[in-house]
Amino acid sequence: MPPRRKAASNAEASKANESPNKRRKTAPTNGHSKSKKQLILNAFVETCSGHQSPGLWQHPDDESHKFNDIDHWVKLAKLLEDANFHGIFIADVLGGYDVYNGPRNLEAAIRSGAQWPVNEPLAMISAMAAATKSIGFGVTVATTYEQPYHLARRLSTVDHLSKGRLGWNIVTGYLDSAARNLGFTEQTAHDERYLIAEEYVKVMYKLWESSWRDDAVRLDRKKGIYTDPKLIREINHVGKYYEVPGPHICQPSPQRTPLLLQAGTSKAGKNFAAQHAEAIFVAGHSPSVVAKNVKEIRDLAFTQYGRKREDLKFLALICPVVGKTEEEAKAKFDDYSQYGSIEGALALFGGWTGIDLAKYEDDEELRSVESNAIRSAVEAWSKSSPGVAKWTKHTVAKHITIGGLGATVVGTPEQVADEFERWVEEADVDGFNIAYALKPGTFVDVIELLMPELKKRGLFWDEYAVEGGTYRENVYQTPGESGPRQEHPAASYRWKTGVAAEDHVIPEE
């Protein structure tokens, strides 16, 4: 048998006359994992069509345009739970991508369906939870535009209804279009948004963890006591941005604090993640792009905040295009590519980066433009796709039509599994948020073709660690661990059973 070859990158796969390179030296030689780190796998979706693959809604086999139909989401949740996915990670935006051909020009996003229209993500979780038992649901909600008291109730309610299977992806927002529609003339400055988020999450910890004792609800029918008033307290938070007397209006939910997810690799974002995040979403076209950030955040968590490095779980964005043979995988990629929307990709790129590529000529080499942000992005892509001769705005857009800003790998189950292992070994990630080219087709291919190979290598479990357990229990694979770990800051806020009110001190900032 000839040696296996590596999975092709999206740029390489698009070159019809180019065969995949020889197998990487770093790939396992015996078909088994060196690290034996069992992967965390989430499906990465948004309540829109296409999501990370603009224009692919046009493909006859794509069903992402059915996002308005609750049956679509229930069917997806059942499919993923049957395959033991850890969770469904739901992205969200509160405004349109209006930078391309801007300013404030939504036309490209609207016409191409580039994350437009998009629905509110929390709404369909209860339906998916009712149809499933173990899969988790990570939902994106921004701290910038909603009062913590209100959001604490919304998230507690869904944590109750899902029996503890909720995760909160904490974001601060990045679109000026959202800010304008929510009462701001422009976005709050980046670092101040993180200062707001820092106070915000501490208010949430106080509401979720400190305002009710674990056993406050009595349901004592003989004495007529539903809840013991002595076991509920005001939090009386007074800070720079918020004043919240409390107490929380919901009784403690199964997790109290939902599993905390976060994405952000700026200096402020890294510090925030190192202190608060339990799972961190990273994106890049190669492991080398994210490896430094992963190490820096783990080190910060340990040295600055007293957390264990391994308690932070890193999930890389990846879009696998899997075929039974290399030829089948490449044919799928080529088929998908013809539906990708260049206009939609340019609209997304503008929103993601704040850069309007319409300012550049169609054949202009982006390596030589005055924008450091563009040059650094292109250099990162060029390292993962060295076969691209000239990076123009069309090349950039084509590059992200399948898989967005994350890695897109094309190959056999063995080749894609090799690539997953390479990310674990080189970037120290713990798993992946799997973006789709086609929905649900990409997930079906992962389940039917890739997962058997991952299991053969010991990289993926055969069943949930805790059937019917909380999201946190299954991410950490620790039965009974429904609340944040001892070293996590939220743990210090918890009012535990048996502790008198005068003995429970709410931590001061």
C-alpha positions, 0 to 999 in steps of 0.5 A, a space after each residue: 500500500 502506498 503511504 497516505 498523503 496529507 489532507 489538502 488545504 482549501 487553496 490546494 484542493 481548488 487547484 485542479 492540476 495539483 495533487 496533494 503533497 506527500 504525507 507530513 512527517 509529523 503525522 502518526 506513523 501507526 494510525 494511533 494518537 501520540 497524545 491520546 487526548 480525547 477530542 471535544 467536538 462541537 457543531 458550529 452553527 448560526 441561526 442563518 444560512 451558510 454561516 462560515 461558507 457564504 453562498 453554499 445555501 445555493 447547493 441543492 443538498 444544503 438545508 441551512 436555509 431552513 433555519 426558521 423551522 424548529 423541526 430543522 434544529 430538532 432534527 440536527 440536535 438528534 443527529 448530533 446527539 446520536 453521534 455523541 457530539 459534545 455540543 452545538 455551539 451557536 454563534 450570533 451577531 446583532 448587526 449586519 456586515 456593512 463594511 464592504 463597499 461601505 460605509 454602512 452598506 449592507 447590500 452585499 451581505 443582504 444579496 448573498 445571504 452572508 449571515 443575513 438574515 439571522 435569528 436570535 439563538 437562545 429561542 430554539 434551545 428548549 426545543 432541541 433540549 426537549 428532543 435530546 438528553 445529553 448534548 450541550 448547547 453553547 449560545 452566544 450573547 454579548 455583554 455590551 447590550 443587555 443588563 446582567 440581571 435580565 440575562 442571568 434570568 434568561 440563561 438560568 431559565 434555559 439551564 433549568 429547562 435543558 437540565 444543565 446543558 447550557 453554555 454561555 459564549 461571552 462576547 463583547 460585540 464587534 460590529 458598529 452596525 449592532 452598536 448603532 441599532 442598540 442606542 450607541 453612536 459607535 462601539 465602545 472602545 475595545 479595551 473598555 468593552 472588556 472592562 465592562 465584561 469583567 464587571 458584568 460576569 462578576 455581577 452574574 456570579 453574584 446572582 447565580 452563585 451568591 444570592 441563593 443558598 444551594 438548598 434555599 427551595 424547601 417545598 415544605 407543604 406542611 409548613 407552607 414554605 416554598 423557599 426559605 427567605 433566610 436563605 436568599 440575600 441581596 447582592 447589592 452590587 455597586 460598580 462603575 458600570 452596573 448597580 444591581 441589588 438583586 437577589 437573582 429572580 431564579 432559583 439555582 439551576 443545575 449548573 448555576 453558572 453555565 459552562 463559560 465559553 469565550 473567543 478573543 485573542 487581543 491582550 484584553 481578550 486573553 486576560 479575560 479568557 485566562 481568568 473566566 473561560 472554561 472553553 476557548 474558541 480559536 481560529 486560524 488556518 494552521 496550528 502555528 497561527 494559534 499555538 502561541 495564543 493557546 500557550 499564552 492563555 494557559 500560562 496566564 491562567 496558571 501564573 496570574 489566576 491560579 488555575 490549572 492549565 488543563 482546565 482551559 479547553 481550546 477548540 479550533 475552528 475547522 471545516 472538514 471535507 471528507 471523502 472515502 478517497 482523495 478523489 472523492 473528497 476533492 470532487 466534493 470540494 470542487 463541487 462546493 466551491 462553484 457555489 461559494 459567493 465571492 461577494 458574501 465572503 468579502 462582506 464577511 471579511 469586512 465585518 470580521 476585520 473592519 477592512 473594506 477590500 473594495 478599495 483595492 484593485 482586482 489584481 492588486 497584490 495584497 502583500 504590498 498594501 499599506 494595511 498591516 492588518 491585511 498583510 498579516 492576515 495574508 501572510 498567515 494564509 500564505 503559510 498554510 497555503 503556499 501554492 497560491 501565487 498571488 494574494 488578491 482580494 478575489 483570492 482571499 474571498 475564494 479562500 474563505 468561501 468554504 470554512 471562513 477564517 478557520 482551517 478547511 481540510 480536504 481528504 480521506 478519514 485517515 488524512 483528516 484525522 491526521 490533520 486533527 492530530 497535528 492541531 492537537 500536537 502542534 497547537 495543544 488544542 483540546 478539540 474542534 468547533 466543526 463548521 459546515 460547508 453543507 448542512 447537515 451534509 458536512 456533519 453526516 460525513 464527519 459522523 459516518 466517515 471521520 468518527 470511526 477513524 477518530 475512535 480507532 485512534 482513541 481520539 473520541 469517546 463511544 458514549 457521553 461521560 455522563 448520560 443526561 449530564 450537564 454540559 460541564 460534566 461532559 466537557 470535563 468528563 467528570 461525573 458530579 462536576 456540574 459547577 465551575 471548578 474550585 480554582 475558577 473565580 465563580 466557585 468562590 461565590 457559591 453559597 453552599 448548603 449548611 453555610 450561614 448567611 453571616 459566614 458566606 462572604 461575597 467576594 469583593 472586586 
